[in-house]
Amino acid sequence: MTVLTASGVNTTLDAVSSKVYVPGREGSLQSEMLAAARAAERVPYVLVPELASITAELATGRPVVVLQNLGVSWAPQWHYAVVVGVDIDRDEMILRSGTDERRVTRTPVFLRTWKRSDFWAVSVLRPGELPANADRDRYVEAVAGLEQTGHALAARDAWQAGLSRWPDDEVVLFGLANTEYALGNYSNAEQNYREILRNDNSSLIAYNNLAMTLLALGRNEEALDQIDVALTLAKGSPLLGELQDTRNIIFGTSTE
């Protein structure tokens, strides 16, 4: 709950627990933790597994969820805590753990228990925010996960933030274009698909999606032109059938 509240979500402990607690497992799985953040239209970003990633997020004002094993290898005691501060001079970590709002733990002890989870940690971003030390692949995975939940507006803001960091990245451009299309912002989607094709004029998916966007804009002849270019390039491609299906849709719409 702490990380969601810090990101501006108005929620309660009971509301969060109902989404992340897994009956029969006496706790919450990592996938459920991530899903709860996405359900709140937030971007759960799994950090690079090092202490510097946590301290960098804390410096921005974002607390970090970590998974610890407080037991031993043969009798694990998995536990989620929220890192809310670091005291470098005292070599201490300040955690919010269970009902304890301020648990001070020696950093070496924290690192030992955290290591047992392969240093799993997650920061919860508002759509439009970037992590302090943004790793492109991790960020793309995080936003794609949000997009797949159907929160197109939030995903669009997140892709736009990614584009500000990686302006020529084809995957980020695709993500933004697809969310614009899902939102019915076809002119914006067209602009983004054309930008992808300016950077890579062999992208069959970009031609396909551009064609469908032009169809949505009522520009059927242009749509046919784009899909025909893709079909010319697609000889032997596993996408050939999908492209032909798109052409049939456009052609059928044009002759109605």
Steps between C-alpha positions, in 0.01 A plus 500: 500500500787740585638509146155545342414783738836665429417489129172683557258207520221539756471151646482301822689204643194275466451599136860422413508177700195369317687534170839361600432237766498150352287251698684179574843660468484706819630804319528689175682395186712747307265480200205602718698792641567624147140442393368704792709799390379467141139478618556839664629636165857515618821367343672242721867519403721212613834652594845398391604268787740721691483726803582807291167455316311525830688807620446671164123444522491622859676818390202575274259452791380156392506216757596155374339161564751221563463127548703346780548152639520540876544127552761261364534318170336180626225686690431825312297779652409725210413853597423825319627827643513856376831684508427859601848623585873431516740630764838475332695630802348238731499231229131441560184446295166640613210271414126499534439138584158355582347713775841646585517841333869551573721196529870581499716220363874482460583520129703176493207314660258655250722404208528142623123454527437688175756294308292187565231643269760573229480865606139542381378858542234711333421869479151622413497780243223738406434483124735759352776448758830333422706295746803675646740271313283394209590169339336490158410130493358503852299813430356361175399179678335700779298723267405213270360321804287802584383535139387137495261568789302738279599824673575675170505857632750416773707292258507784247640740761760241596604438138527876443735524797703214355517678167645807670781277631547279189367715212598264218407172663275298268336295777412810702363667186291191429365504851399864471348452154299199612357677803410803289318265264323328790386841625365596157767765449561383146685807375753466781530127434562569130776746584674246723473210257642721224788595730575130552504447124729797448746324730435151362320477168493119517280474811207286390304554821535877465362484145217277618407724793533814292264350244240424768541853637444654158192280463369635830557851364294417192800515266443158348708538184802612701443205731508261204820660374673443836390140539604426142848629574512266800382205291771569244761489777348201678581217261590202715416684823288328769299825509381454142164351601429775751583768244271337245220493758550873554483562126177303478349713776603824330395384156166377631438832671595688182251310283203518737 
